Every structure is written in C-alpha cells, then in structure tokens.
Amino acid sequence: MPPRALARVPPAAALAAVLLGAPARADEKEWVLSLDPAASLIHVGDASGWGGGGGLDLTYGVTDALALRVTGAATGHVLGPTMTEPGDTLLAYYAGAGLSYAIDVIRLVPYVDVSLGLLGHAREINGAWQTTNNVGLEIGLGADYAINRRVSVGVVVRYFAVLQQVSSIPIYLYFGPRLAFHFGG
C-alpha cells in the first residue's frame, strides 16, 4: 500500500466507527435533573427590568429524543419608574409541565422545550404586594455538551408568555448556563 493511502486509513476508520457504531440512546428511560442559573428580562405594563434567578428541570426520557418534563423558575427584578408607575420590585415565577425534544449529535445535544403552566409575578408597588397569576406557555431552545455519561453543561434560552396573549407583550425572557445530571436508564 502506498504511504499516501496509509495516511487516509485513520480518518476513514474513525468515520466508519462513527457511522457504523451503535445507535445513540440519548435519554431513553433516563432521568435528567438540571439547574439553570439565569439572567432575565421582563416587561410588565410600561416597565421593563433586568434580573436574575434560577430554574430547575426534571425530565424522563420516553424515547431517545422525546422526554416528559416538569419545570420551575423564579427571578427577581428591579423595575425603573415610568410615566405612569413608580419604580418597584418584582418577582416573576413559572411552574409547568411539558415536553422536551432533543437531537443527540454525539456529545452535543441541541433541544427544544415546550410547556404549559402557571406564569405569574408578585410586584411591590408603593409598599404593597400585588400578585398576578395566568396560564403560561414556555418555549425554550438549548444545547448541552456531555462531559461524561452522567454530567452535561450547556446553555438555555426560554421565552414565557401569557397563553391568552402569546403574541403580545408582556414578555419574560430567561437565559443562562445549564448544569444537568443524568441518572437511571
């Protein structure tokens, strides 16, 4: 075999191993618990504010790509004064259940989330707390990188909207890093 042909054997062997290897079992029959410290942006009425907080997800893999999901998030915000409202403090929260669809690409796993649940906020205006609760829709995009079989890190962006007003403001956007622990399976 000529030396030039030998140089092509290792890349060809690696490609064959990837293409002919066992199919991926991303999260089938596996539990995944993820922690998401996050920055967030909220727009309520005429006021907007940046904040921070965190979220927690628990998923169970029904197939290698589809998982059932329960999720929760809470963030705190300081809203500046507007022409119609004084500046105040706001706590936004979400708790829901839904689905996650993942595309396992070796160690990088992009995914899409969707869930329905309780979307609300508690707002301090002039020293009194006012609470608003609605049915909310959450849509998320993310990608995880598998450090090993049990731990992955990634990023996530989630948009939350009041179900009756999906196409209009108020807006609640949540984004940040993600740390996930895989067990079972």
Buried (B, 14 or more C-beta within 10 A) or exposed (E): EEEEEEEEEEEEEEEEEEEEEEEBEBBBEBBBEBEBEBBBBBBBEEBBBEBEBBBBBBBBBBEBBBBEBBBBBBBBBEBEEEEEBEEBBBBBBBBBEBBBEBBBEEEEBBBEBBBEBEBBBBBEBEEEEEEEEBEBBBBBBBBBEBEEEEEBBBBBBBBBBBEEEEEEEBBBBBBBEBBBEBEEB
